[in-house]
């Protein structure tokens, strides 16, 4: 399958000179998380919801953060794909670079955009074609024995753990090791802005993990087919899922990046 069969043609774009406020309103109104950035009809960057949140966090108490030009915070250079690139190739590149979306360009012209959800959904459909000899399962892609955190731990301490171990998701477990939530970098940014600044400030706000975490969280059995997990990522736009054994004990975590890598093989 070619990526042209998966991409969303004629994507919304925004000029590099437009404000972050305009970009945020466009994203919210159209329910998209990525905007290709155009300067004189040339693709010059990609603005993600994550870029907007980071800019807002860096601005601190500055109420005029929204007036910043898109070009000052967009991600660049931009990873792009040709419409004739294979789905598997694009999935592998997105996994390797941890990309949430990739513009599709031909002869310098922006044709469309493919998001992680689009690619995962297409990979699922391909994987459900005539069955392979062995079906990949959650255990094949997961990171075993992940770091965890207690719901009553101070948020600053949890964020420090995430930075120290270079991870974006922490399963939250209670005193009986039951999974009660998931803490993601996105949760932290939504609650307090830039995670690193929050750790450094250690200000008067004493938020705890349970105040910020995503819940409820559905744990995935270790033998669940990987195509079903890919479908969950595509449908719910989540970043990671906890993996449990047949007794319900946490044994791993699988991210959309892990899933892309496995399906791209």
C-alpha positions in Angstrom: 0.0 0.0 0.0 1.2 3.5 -0.9 1.0 6.4 1.5 -1.1 8.3 -1.0 -3.9 5.8 -0.3 -3.8 6.8 3.4 -3.0 10.5 3.5 -5.6 13.2 4.0 -5.5 15.3 0.8 -5.7 19.1 0.9 -4.8 19.6 4.5 -5.4 22.8 6.5 -2.3 25.0 6.5 -1.3 28.2 8.2 1.2 30.9 7.3 4.4 31.3 9.3 3.4 34.9 10.1 0.0 34.0 11.6 -0.3 34.0 15.4 -0.4 31.0 17.7 -3.8 32.1 18.9 -5.1 31.8 15.3 -3.4 28.4 15.0 -4.9 27.1 18.2 -8.4 28.2 17.1 -8.0 26.5 13.8 -6.9 23.3 15.4 -9.7 23.3 17.9 -12.4 24.2 15.3 -11.2 21.5 12.8 -10.2 18.8 15.4 -6.6 18.5 14.1 -3.4 18.3 16.0 -1.0 19.3 13.3 -0.8 22.2 10.8 1.7 22.4 7.9 3.2 25.8 7.9 3.5 27.7 4.6 5.6 30.6 3.6 4.9 31.9 0.0 3.4 28.5 -1.0 6.5 26.6 0.3 6.3 24.2 3.2 8.6 25.5 5.9 7.5 23.8 9.1 5.0 21.8 11.0 3.1 23.1 14.0 1.7 20.6 16.4 -0.5 20.9 19.4 2.5 20.0 21.5 4.4 23.0 20.0 1.6 25.3 21.1 1.5 23.9 24.6 5.2 24.3 24.9 5.1 27.9 23.8 2.4 28.7 26.2 4.4 27.1 29.0 7.6 29.0 28.2 5.6 32.3 28.2 4.7 31.7 31.9 2.5 34.6 33.1 2.7 36.5 29.9 -0.9 36.8 28.7 0.2 37.7 25.2 1.8 34.3 24.4 -0.9 33.8 21.8 0.4 36.7 19.7 3.7 34.9 18.9 4.1 34.1 15.2 3.8 30.5 14.2 7.2 30.6 12.6 8.9 31.2 15.9 7.8 27.9 17.5 7.1 25.5 14.6 9.0 22.2 14.3 11.7 22.3 11.6 13.1 20.9 9.4 10.1 18.9 8.4 10.1 15.2 7.8 8.1 14.6 4.6 7.2 11.6 2.4 6.5 11.1 -1.3 3.0 9.9 -2.3 4.7 6.8 -3.8 6.4 5.8 -0.5 5.1 2.6 0.9 3.0 2.6 4.0 5.5 0.3 5.8 8.4 2.7 5.0 6.5 5.7 6.3 5.4 3.9 9.4 9.1 3.0 10.1 10.2 6.6 9.7 7.5 7.9 11.9 8.4 5.4 14.6 12.2 6.1 14.3 11.6 9.9 14.6 8.6 9.7 17.0 6.5 11.8 14.6 2.8 12.4 15.1 2.3 13.4 11.5 4.1 13.6 8.2 3.3 16.0 5.3 3.1 14.3 1.8 5.0 16.4 -0.8 5.6 15.9 -4.5 7.8 18.3 -6.6 7.7 20.8 -3.8 3.9 20.8 -3.6 2.1 19.9 -0.5 -0.5 17.2 -1.4 -1.7 15.9 2.0 -0.8 14.8 5.5 -0.7 11.4 7.2 -1.1 11.2 10.9 -0.1 8.4 13.2 -3.8 7.5 13.5 -4.1 7.3 9.7 -1.0 5.0 9.4 -2.0 2.8 12.3 -5.5 2.4 10.9 -4.1 1.4 7.5 -1.6 -1.0 9.1 -4.5 -2.7 10.9 -6.4 -3.1 7.7 -3.3 -4.6 5.9 -2.6 -6.9 8.8 -6.2 -8.2 8.8 -5.8 -9.4 5.2 -5.0 -13.1 4.6 -3.5 -14.2 7.9 0.3 -14.4 8.4 1.9 -17.5 9.8 2.2 -15.9 13.2 0.1 -13.1 14.6 2.1 -10.4 16.6 0.8 -9.9 20.1 1.2 -7.1 22.7 4.0 -9.0 24.4 6.1 -8.8 21.2 6.1 -5.0 21.2 5.9 -4.0 24.9 8.7 -2.6 27.1 8.7 -5.1 30.0 8.6 -4.1 33.7 8.1 -0.4 33.2 8.6 2.3 35.8 5.5 3.1 37.8 4.3 5.7 40.3 1.9 5.9 43.2 -1.1 8.2 42.8 -0.3 10.1 46.0 3.3 11.0 44.9 3.9 14.7 44.3 3.6 15.5 40.6 7.0 17.2 40.6 8.7 13.9 41.8 6.8 11.9 39.1 7.9 14.3 36.4 11.5 14.2 37.6 11.3 10.4 37.3 10.0 10.7 33.7 12.9 13.1 32.8 15.6 11.0 34.5 14.5 7.8 32.7 13.6 9.5 29.3 10.0 8.2 29.3 6.7 9.9 28.4 4.3 7.7 30.2 4.1 6.3 33.7 1.5 3.7 34.8 0.0 4.7 38.1 -0.5 1.9 40.6 -2.0 1.7 44.1 -0.5 -0.1 47.1 -1.8 -3.4 45.8 -0.2 -2.8 42.4 -3.5 -2.4 40.7 -3.4 0.0 37.7 -5.5 3.1 38.6 -4.3 5.6 35.9 -1.7 6.7 33.4 0.4 9.8 33.7 1.7 11.2 30.4 3.8 14.1 29.5 0.7 15.5 27.8 -1.2 15.3 31.1 1.5 17.3 32.8 1.7 20.0 30.0 -2.1 20.4 30.1 -2.0 20.8 33.9 1.1 22.9 34.6 2.8 23.8 31.3 6.4 22.9 30.7 7.3 19.8 32.8 10.9 20.8 33.2 10.1 24.3 34.5 7.6 22.8 36.9 10.3 20.5 38.3 12.8 23.3 38.7 10.3 25.7 40.3 8.8 23.4 42.9 6.4 26.2 43.7 3.6 26.4 46.2 1.2 24.3 44.0 1.4 20.8 45.5 -0.3 18.8 42.9 -0.2 15.0 43.1 -0.2 12.4 40.4 -3.9 11.6 41.1 -4.9 15.2 40.4 -3.5 15.1 36.8 -3.4 11.4 35.6 -5.7 10.0 32.9 -8.3 7.6 34.3 -9.8 5.2 34.0 -7.2 3.2 32.0 -8.0 0.0 30.2 -5.2 -2.6 30.7 -4.4 -4.8 27.7 -3.8 -8.6 28.1 -0.3 -9.6 27.0 -1.7 -11.9 24.3 -4.0 -9.3 22.6 -3.2 -9.2 18.9 -1.1 -6.2 18.0 -3.5 -5.1 15.3 -6.2 -4.6 17.9 -3.8 -2.4 20.0 -3.0 -0.4 16.9 -6.8 0.1 16.4 -7.1 1.4 19.9 -4.3 4.0 19.3 -5.9 5.1 16.1 -9.4 5.3 17.5 -8.7 6.9 20.9 -5.5 8.9 20.1 -3.7 7.8 23.2 0.1 7.4 23.5 0.6 4.2 25.5 -1.2 1.3 27.2 -0.3 -0.9 30.2 0.1 -4.6 29.5 -1.0 -7.2 32.1 -0.5 -11.0 32.5 -3.4 -13.5 32.9 -3.7 -12.5 36.6 -4.0 -8.8 35.8 -0.5 -7.9 37.1 1.3 -5.2 35.2 4.2 -6.7 33.1 4.8 -4.0 30.5 3.8 -1.0 28.6 3.4 -0.5 24.8 3.4 2.8 23.0 2.2 3.8 19.6 5.9 4.0 18.6 6.5 0.4 19.7 3.4 -0.6 17.7 4.5 1.2 14.6 8.0 -0.3 14.8 6.6 -3.9 15.1 4.0 -3.5 12.3 6.5 -1.9 10.0 8.8 -5.0 10.0 
